[in-house]
Amino acid sequence: MTPRNIKKTISIASISALFLFIIIYAFFRSKDLIFGVKIQNVNLADGTKIENSIVNLKGNAKNATELLLDGREISIDDNGDWNETIALLPGYNIVSIEAKDKFGGSDEKIYKLTL
């Protein structure tokens, strides 16, 4: 290989590495937009029979800016973790959790509980 070919190869490799770095960086910066909001790790299961009328709910709303529990806004921390206590009525109860992100996306979970 001549010195000119070596320079050309190094130049092409450097430009390729730069573009690859830009693509990877753009993906990690926009992953919240790509994957959207997600409600996860809720300490309830659908169809559960509850013995106590006071229930402490916990979970995570990943990438959420607003979280609604039965239509009432509740607070979330910077990691998306939340913790709220609710009172259930005797019989059949429906608990809805809705999370919204800053891009207009939303996720909703509905739990049917029996006291």
Residue, then its C-alpha position, 0 to 999 in steps of 0.5 A: m500500500t502506498p502512503r496515499n492509500i493509507k491516508k485515504t483508508i484512515s480518512i474513510a474509517s474516521i468519517s465512518a466512525l464519526f457517523l456511527f457515533i452520531i447515529i448511536y448518540a441520536f438513538f440514546r437521546s431520542k429513546d424516550l420518544i421512540f419507546g414512549v411512556k410505560i407503566q410498570n412494576v405496579n404492586l397489583a394484579d388484575g382480579t385480585k381479592i383484597e382483604n383490607s379496604i386501604v391499599n398502598l399502590k406503588g409502581n413506576a411510570k417510565n418516561a411519564t410527565e403526568l400520572l392519573l390514578d382514577g382520574r386524579e393526578i398524583s405525583i411522581d419522582d424524577n425516576g418515574d416512581w410513585n406511591e399512593t394510598i387508596a380506599l376501596l369500597p366493599g365489593y367490586n372496584i376498578v382502579s385505573i392508572e394512566a400515564k402521559d408523556k411530554f410527546g402526547g403518548s399515553d399508557e393505561k392500566i386497569y385493575k379489577l379488584t374485589l374487597 
